[in-house]
Amino acid sequence: MGLQRYLTGVAIAALLAGPAMAQTAPPASPAAAGTLNPAAESAPPAAPAAPAFQLSDGILATVNDSIITGFDLRQRMLLLIAMTQVQPTPENIPAIQQQALNALVDERLQVQELANYEDLVVSDERVEEEITAMAQEVGASPQAYVDFLSQGGIRPATLREQVRTQIGWSQLVGGRFQSRARVSRAAVAAAMRQISEAATKKQYLIGE
């Protein structure tokens, strides 16, 4: 879960800074980047508006018996945008959409595989423990952490569903110690570079 914690910590910093600052401000010092303003927990700043992109509300894809709707895809796109700090543009939205859809398909397959192991159950308490750990890494309370993501248009349920699946999959394929792995900033840079490179290729939004 190291990558998830780090990336979502970046998301909190991005939400605090706002889209304009994320584009123009110089990199924050390590202390500033990893710490929430204590005052922000009691009076969070206004959240940036969710990116304006239109998706059909119907079924976009099926993964065996599991469906992926336009709402599901939009939520995952918002989460990807927050995690990578990519500024959505008409050029890169198709690439973001494709990456989000790929992530959703992979996650649905993982959920279906996990269902075959009755003894592998990720409790609500374990999910909240992970979210608490993610929040602590950026100096926030769990509630403030979830609130900031919510201000960016990301439902708390979206975060919890992803965390639950990642915990279960980590336990299944990597054992209990995989969750302690740490991931460098290079992982974030690679994700952003992949979106940027894909944006230069001709792509089409779902439904076009």
CYANA upper distance limits for C-alpha pairs under 8 A (distance plus 0.5 A):
  1 MET  CA      5 ARG  CA      6.71
  1 MET  CA    166 GLN  CA      7.65
  1 MET  CA    167 ILE  CA      7.63
  1 MET  CA    170 SER  CA      8.37
  1 MET  CA    178 GLN  CA      8.10
  1 MET  CA    179 SER  CA      5.20
  1 MET  CA    180 ARG  CA      7.30
  1 MET  CA    181 ALA  CA      7.61
  2 GLY  CA      6 TYR  CA      6.68
  2 GLY  CA    179 SER  CA      6.94
  2 GLY  CA    180 ARG  CA      6.83
  2 GLY  CA    181 ALA  CA      6.06
  2 GLY  CA    182 ARG  CA      5.30
  2 GLY  CA    183 VAL  CA      6.47
  3 LEU  CA      7 LEU  CA      6.46
  3 LEU  CA    182 ARG  CA      7.21
  3 LEU  CA    183 VAL  CA      5.90
  3 LEU  CA    187 ALA  CA      8.37
  4 GLN  CA      8 THR  CA      6.52
  5 ARG  CA      9 GLY  CA      6.53
  5 ARG  CA    133 ALA  CA      8.24
  5 ARG  CA    134 MET  CA      5.29
  5 ARG  CA    137 GLU  CA      8.02
  6 TYR  CA     10 VAL  CA      6.86
  6 TYR  CA    134 MET  CA      8.09
  6 TYR  CA    137 GLU  CA      8.44
  6 TYR  CA    183 VAL  CA      8.16
  7 LEU  CA     11 ALA  CA      6.90
  7 LEU  CA     83 MET  CA      5.54
  7 LEU  CA     84 THR  CA      7.47
  7 LEU  CA    188 VAL  CA      7.57
  8 THR  CA     12 ILE  CA      6.91
  8 THR  CA     82 ALA  CA      8.00
  8 THR  CA     83 MET  CA      5.85
  8 THR  CA    134 MET  CA      7.97
  9 GLY  CA     13 ALA  CA      7.05
  9 GLY  CA     34 GLY  CA      7.95
  9 GLY  CA     83 MET  CA      8.35
  9 GLY  CA    134 MET  CA      7.44
  9 GLY  CA    135 ALA  CA      7.83
  9 GLY  CA    137 GLU  CA      7.56
  9 GLY  CA    138 VAL  CA      6.28
 10 VAL  CA     14 ALA  CA      6.71
 10 VAL  CA     33 ALA  CA      8.38
 10 VAL  CA     82 ALA  CA      8.29
 10 VAL  CA     83 MET  CA      6.59
 10 VAL  CA     84 THR  CA      7.97
 10 VAL  CA     85 GLN  CA      8.09
 11 ALA  CA     15 LEU  CA      6.66
 11 ALA  CA     82 ALA  CA      5.28
 11 ALA  CA     83 MET  CA      5.23
 11 ALA  CA     84 THR  CA      7.73
 11 ALA  CA     85 GLN  CA      7.27
 11 ALA  CA    149 LEU  CA      8.12
 12 ILE  CA     16 LEU  CA      6.68
 12 ILE  CA     82 ALA  CA      8.48
 12 ILE  CA    138 VAL  CA      8.29
 12 ILE  CA    145 TYR  CA      7.60
 12 ILE  CA    148 PHE  CA      6.96
 12 ILE  CA    149 LEU  CA      7.51
 13 ALA  CA     17 ALA  CA      6.61
 13 ALA  CA     33 ALA  CA      6.76
 13 ALA  CA     34 GLY  CA      8.06
 13 ALA  CA     36 LEU  CA      8.18
 14 ALA  CA     18 GLY  CA      6.42
 14 ALA  CA     19 PRO  CA      7.68
 14 ALA  CA     22 ALA  CA      6.85
 14 ALA  CA     82 ALA  CA      7.58
 14 ALA  CA     85 GLN  CA      6.95
 15 LEU  CA     19 PRO  CA      8.08
 15 LEU  CA     47 ALA  CA      7.09
 15 LEU  CA     48 PRO  CA      7.47
 15 LEU  CA     82 ALA  CA      8.16
 15 LEU  CA    148 PHE  CA      7.13
 15 LEU  CA    149 LEU  CA      8.05
 15 LEU  CA    152 GLY  CA      7.59
 16 LEU  CA     45 PRO  CA      7.54
 16 LEU  CA     47 ALA  CA      8.27
 16 LEU  CA    148 PHE  CA      8.34
 17 ALA  CA     21 MET  CA      6.11
 17 ALA  CA     22 ALA  CA      6.75
 18 GLY  CA     22 ALA  CA      6.70
 18 GLY  CA     47 ALA  CA      7.82
 18 GLY  CA     48 PRO  CA      6.46
 19 PRO  CA     23 GLN  CA      6.94
 19 PRO  CA     48 PRO  CA      7.22
 19 PRO  CA     87 GLN  CA      7.97
 20 ALA  CA     24 THR  CA      6.81
 21 MET  CA     25 ALA  CA      5.47
 22 ALA  CA     85 GLN  CA      8.04
 23 GLN  CA     87 GLN  CA      8.45
 28 ALA  CA     32 ALA  CA      6.31
 28 ALA  CA     33 ALA  CA      6.04
 29 SER  CA     33 ALA  CA      6.57
 30 PRO  CA     34 GLY  CA      6.68
 31 ALA  CA     35 THR  CA      6.67
 32 ALA  CA     36 LEU  CA      8.12
 33 ALA  CA    138 VAL  CA      8.36
 34 GLY  CA    137 GLU  CA      7.49
 34 GLY  CA    138 VAL  CA      5.14
 34 GLY  CA    139 GLY  CA      7.28
 35 THR  CA    138 VAL  CA      5.42
 35 THR  CA    139 GLY  CA      5.29
 35 THR  CA    140 ALA  CA      7.83
 36 LEU  CA     40 ALA  CA      7.47
 36 LEU  CA     41 GLU  CA      8.49
 36 LEU  CA    138 VAL  CA      6.82
 36 LEU  CA    139 GLY  CA      6.00
 36 LEU  CA    140 ALA  CA      6.41
 37 ASN  CA     41 GLU  CA      7.87
 38 PRO  CA     42 SER  CA      8.17
 38 PRO  CA    140 ALA  CA      8.40
 39 ALA  CA     43 ALA  CA      6.74
 39 ALA  CA     44 PRO  CA      8.14
 40 ALA  CA     44 PRO  CA      4.93
 40 ALA  CA     45 PRO  CA      7.16
 41 GLU  CA    140 ALA  CA      7.86
 41 GLU  CA    141 SER  CA      7.99
 41 GLU  CA    144 ALA  CA      5.92
 44 PRO  CA    148 PHE  CA      8.07
 46 ALA  CA    151 GLN  CA      8.24
 47 ALA  CA    148 PHE  CA      7.97
 47 ALA  CA    151 GLN  CA      5.53
 47 ALA  CA    152 GLY  CA      6.60
 48 PRO  CA    151 GLN  CA      7.80
 48 PRO  CA    152 GLY  CA      6.77
 49 ALA  CA    152 GLY  CA      7.19
 49 ALA  CA    153 GLY  CA      8.38
 50 ALA  CA     78 LEU  CA      8.00
 50 ALA  CA    152 GLY  CA      6.21
 50 ALA  CA    153 GLY  CA      6.23
 51 PRO  CA     78 LEU  CA      8.15
 51 PRO  CA     88 PRO  CA      7.41
 55 LEU  CA     70 GLY  CA      6.02
 55 LEU  CA     71 PHE  CA      8.17
 55 LEU  CA     74 ARG  CA      7.70
 55 LEU  CA    206 ILE  CA      8.19
 55 LEU  CA    207 GLY  CA      8.43
 56 SER  CA     60 LEU  CA      8.26
 56 SER  CA     69 THR  CA      8.41
 56 SER  CA     70 GLY  CA      5.70
 56 SER  CA     71 PHE  CA      8.44
 56 SER  CA    207 GLY  CA      7.96
 57 ASP  CA     69 THR  CA      6.77
 57 ASP  CA     70 GLY  CA      5.09
 57 ASP  CA     71 PHE  CA      6.46
 58 GLY  CA     69 THR  CA      5.99
 58 GLY  CA     70 GLY  CA      6.33
 59 ILE  CA     67 ILE  CA      6.98
 59 ILE  CA     68 ILE  CA      6.35
 59 ILE  CA     69 THR  CA      4.84
 59 ILE  CA     70 GLY  CA      6.97
 60 LEU  CA     67 ILE  CA      8.11
 60 LEU  CA     68 ILE  CA      6.22
 60 LEU  CA     69 THR  CA      5.73
 60 LEU  CA     70 GLY  CA      6.66
 60 LEU  CA    206 ILE  CA      8.31
 61 ALA  CA     67 ILE  CA      6.42
 61 ALA  CA     68 ILE  CA      5.63
 61 ALA  CA     69 THR  CA      7.52
 62 THR  CA     66 SER  CA      6.05
 62 THR  CA     67 ILE  CA      4.84
 62 THR  CA     68 ILE  CA      6.43
 63 VAL  CA     67 ILE  CA      6.67
 63 VAL  CA     68 ILE  CA      8.20
 63 VAL  CA    105 VAL  CA      7.06
 63 VAL  CA    108 ARG  CA      7.21
 63 VAL  CA    109 LEU  CA      7.58
 66 SER  CA    108 ARG  CA      7.55
 68 ILE  CA     72 ASP  CA      6.54
 68 ILE  CA     73 LEU  CA      7.58
 68 ILE  CA    104 LEU  CA      8.16
 69 THR  CA     73 LEU  CA      6.88
 70 GLY  CA     74 ARG  CA      6.62
 71 PHE  CA     75 GLN  CA      6.72
 72 ASP  CA     76 ARG  CA      6.86
 73 LEU  CA     77 MET  CA      6.59
 73 LEU  CA     97 GLN  CA      7.98
 73 LEU  CA    100 ALA  CA      7.05
 73 LEU  CA    101 LEU  CA      6.75
 73 LEU  CA    104 LEU  CA      8.01
 74 ARG  CA     78 LEU  CA      6.71
 75 GLN  CA     79 LEU  CA      6.81
 75 GLN  CA    153 GLY  CA      8.17
 75 GLN  CA    154 ILE  CA      6.54
 75 GLN  CA    155 ARG  CA      7.93
 75 GLN  CA    158 THR  CA      7.47
 76 ARG  CA     80 LEU  CA      6.61
 76 ARG  CA    100 ALA  CA      6.09
 76 ARG  CA    101 LEU  CA      8.29
 76 ARG  CA    104 LEU  CA      7.95
 76 ARG  CA    158 THR  CA      8.17
 77 MET  CA     81 ILE  CA      6.56
 77 MET  CA     96 ILE  CA      6.96
 77 MET  CA     97 GLN  CA      6.66
 77 MET  CA    100 ALA  CA      5.87
 78 LEU  CA     82 ALA  CA      6.62
 78 LEU  CA    152 GLY  CA      7.99
 78 LEU  CA    153 GLY  CA      7.46
 78 LEU  CA    154 ILE  CA      6.90
 79 LEU  CA     83 MET  CA      6.58
 79 LEU  CA    154 ILE  CA      6.94
 80 LEU  CA     84 THR  CA      6.61
 80 LEU  CA     96 ILE  CA      8.00
 80 LEU  CA    100 ALA  CA      7.35
 81 ILE  CA     85 GLN  CA      6.08
 81 ILE  CA     86 VAL  CA      5.95
 81 ILE  CA     87 GLN  CA      7.70
 81 ILE  CA     88 PRO  CA      7.85
 81 ILE  CA     96 ILE  CA      8.18
 82 ALA  CA     86 VAL  CA      7.87
 82 ALA  CA    152 GLY  CA      8.18
 84 THR  CA    188 VAL  CA      6.84
 84 THR  CA    191 ALA  CA      7.57
 84 THR  CA    192 MET  CA      6.67
 86 VAL  CA    192 MET  CA      7.25
 88 PRO  CA     92 ASN  CA      6.74
 88 PRO  CA     93 ILE  CA      6.36
 89 THR  CA     93 ILE  CA      6.36
 90 PRO  CA     94 PRO  CA      8.25
 91 GLU  CA    199 ALA  CA      5.98
 91 GLU  CA    200 THR  CA      7.80
 92 ASN  CA     96 ILE  CA      6.75
 92 ASN  CA    195 ILE  CA      7.27
 92 ASN  CA    196 SER  CA      7.26
 92 ASN  CA    198 ALA  CA      7.85
 92 ASN  CA    199 ALA  CA      4.96
 92 ASN  CA    200 THR  CA      8.36
 93 ILE  CA     97 GLN  CA      6.47
 93 ILE  CA    199 ALA  CA      8.18
 93 ILE  CA    205 LEU  CA      8.49
 94 PRO  CA     98 GLN  CA      6.67
 94 PRO  CA    199 ALA  CA      7.74
 94 PRO  CA    203 GLN  CA      6.56
 94 PRO  CA    204 TYR  CA      6.54
 94 PRO  CA    205 LEU  CA      5.87
 95 ALA  CA     99 GLN  CA      6.72
 95 ALA  CA    195 ILE  CA      6.27
 95 ALA  CA    198 ALA  CA      6.16
 95 ALA  CA    199 ALA  CA      6.23
 95 ALA  CA    203 GLN  CA      7.88
 96 ILE  CA    100 ALA  CA      6.58
 96 ILE  CA    195 ILE  CA      6.93
 97 GLN  CA    101 LEU  CA      6.60
 97 GLN  CA    205 LEU  CA      7.90
 98 GLN  CA    102 ASN  CA      6.60
 99 GLN  CA    103 ALA  CA      6.66
100 ALA  CA    104 LEU  CA      6.73
101 LEU  CA    105 VAL  CA      6.70
102 ASN  CA    106 ASP  CA      6.69
103 ALA  CA    107 GLU  CA      6.57
104 LEU  CA    108 ARG  CA      6.64
105 VAL  CA    109 LEU  CA      6.79
106 ASP  CA    110 GLN  CA      6.71
107 GLU  CA    111 VAL  CA      6.66
107 GLU  CA    162 GLN  CA      8.31
107 GLU  CA    165 THR  CA      7.54
108 ARG  CA    112 GLN  CA      6.72
109 LEU  CA    113 GLU  CA      6.72
110 GLN  CA    114 LEU  CA      6.55
110 GLN  CA    165 THR  CA      7.72
110 GLN  CA    169 TRP  CA      7.21
111 VAL  CA    115 ALA  CA      6.77
111 VAL  CA    165 THR  CA      6.93
112 GLN  CA    116 ASN  CA      7.70
113 GLU  CA    117 TYR  CA      8.20
114 LEU  CA    120 LEU  CA      7.72
114 LEU  CA    168 GLY  CA      7.56
114 LEU  CA    169 TRP  CA      7.61
114 LEU  CA    172 LEU  CA      8.22
120 LEU  CA    168 GLY  CA      7.52
120 LEU  CA    172 LEU  CA      8.35
121 VAL  CA    168 GLY  CA      7.73
122 VAL  CA    126 ARG  CA      6.85
122 VAL  CA    127 VAL  CA      7.66
122 VAL  CA    164 ARG  CA      6.84
122 VAL  CA    167 ILE  CA      7.66
122 VAL  CA    168 GLY  CA      6.63
123 SER  CA    127 VAL  CA      7.01
124 ASP  CA    128 GLU  CA      6.74
125 GLU  CA    129 GLU  CA      6.62
126 ARG  CA    130 GLU  CA      6.85
127 VAL  CA    131 ILE  CA      6.84
127 VAL  CA    160 ARG  CA      7.18
127 VAL  CA    163 VAL  CA      6.96
127 VAL  CA    164 ARG  CA      6.29
127 VAL  CA    167 ILE  CA      8.38
128 GLU  CA    132 THR  CA      6.49
129 GLU  CA    133 ALA  CA      6.71
130 GLU  CA    134 MET  CA      6.67
130 GLU  CA    163 VAL  CA      8.13
131 ILE  CA    135 ALA  CA      6.62
131 ILE  CA    142 PRO  CA      7.05
131 ILE  CA    163 VAL  CA      8.38
132 THR  CA    136 GLN  CA      6.62
132 THR  CA    141 SER  CA      7.71
132 THR  CA    142 PRO  CA      5.58
133 ALA  CA    137 GLU  CA      6.89
134 MET  CA    138 VAL  CA      7.70
135 ALA  CA    139 GLY  CA      6.82
135 ALA  CA    140 ALA  CA      5.54
135 ALA  CA    141 SER  CA      6.44
135 ALA  CA    142 PRO  CA      5.92
135 ALA  CA    145 TYR  CA      6.15
136 GLN  CA    140 ALA  CA      6.05
136 GLN  CA    141 SER  CA      7.22
136 GLN  CA    142 PRO  CA      8.17
140 ALA  CA    144 ALA  CA      6.61
140 ALA  CA    145 TYR  CA      6.41
141 SER  CA    145 TYR  CA      6.60
142 PRO  CA    146 VAL  CA      6.77
143 GLN  CA    147 ASP  CA      6.49
144 ALA  CA    148 PHE  CA      6.69
145 TYR  CA    149 LEU  CA      7.19
146 VAL  CA    150 SER  CA      6.65
146 VAL  CA    156 PRO  CA      6.79
147 ASP  CA    151 GLN  CA      6.71
148 PHE  CA    152 GLY  CA      7.26
149 LEU  CA    153 GLY  CA      7.37
149 LEU  CA    154 ILE  CA      6.05
149 LEU  CA    155 ARG  CA      8.06
149 LEU  CA    156 PRO  CA      8.13
150 SER  CA    154 ILE  CA      5.24
150 SER  CA    155 ARG  CA      6.08
150 SER  CA    156 PRO  CA      7.05
154 ILE  CA    158 THR  CA      7.26
154 ILE  CA    159 LEU  CA      8.08
155 ARG  CA    159 LEU  CA      7.42
156 PRO  CA    160 ARG  CA      6.74
157 ALA  CA    161 GLU  CA      6.41
158 THR  CA    162 GLN  CA      6.81
159 LEU  CA    163 VAL  CA      6.63
160 ARG  CA    164 ARG  CA      6.48
161 GLU  CA    165 THR  CA      6.78
162 GLN  CA    166 GLN  CA      6.64
163 VAL  CA    167 ILE  CA      6.59
164 ARG  CA    168 GLY  CA      6.73
165 THR  CA    169 TRP  CA      6.48
166 GLN  CA    170 SER  CA      6.38
167 ILE  CA    171 GLN  CA      6.71
167 ILE  CA    179 SER  CA      8.07
168 GLY  CA    172 LEU  CA      6.70
169 TRP  CA    173 VAL  CA      6.60
169 TRP  CA    174 GLY  CA      8.33
170 SER  CA    174 GLY  CA      5.72
170 SER  CA    175 GLY  CA      7.00
170 SER  CA    176 ARG  CA      7.84
170 SER  CA    178 GLN  CA      6.90
170 SER  CA    179 SER  CA      7.17
171 GLN  CA    175 GLY  CA      5.19
171 GLN  CA    176 ARG  CA      5.92
171 GLN  CA    178 GLN  CA      8.11
174 GLY  CA    178 GLN  CA      5.92
177 PHE  CA    181 ALA  CA      8.02
183 VAL  CA    187 ALA  CA      7.19
184 SER  CA    188 VAL  CA      8.30
185 ARG  CA    189 ALA  CA      6.93
186 ALA  CA    190 ALA  CA      6.48
187 ALA  CA    191 ALA  CA      6.85
188 VAL  CA    192 MET  CA      6.80
189 ALA  CA    193 ARG  CA      6.53
190 ALA  CA    194 GLN  CA      6.60
191 ALA  CA    195 ILE  CA      6.95
192 MET  CA    196 SER  CA      6.72
193 ARG  CA    197 GLU  CA      6.54
194 GLN  CA    198 ALA  CA      6.61
195 ILE  CA    199 ALA  CA      6.61
196 SER  CA    200 THR  CA      7.45
197 GLU  CA    201 LYS  CA      7.88
199 ALA  CA    203 GLN  CA      8.31
204 TYR  CA    208 GLU  CA      6.95
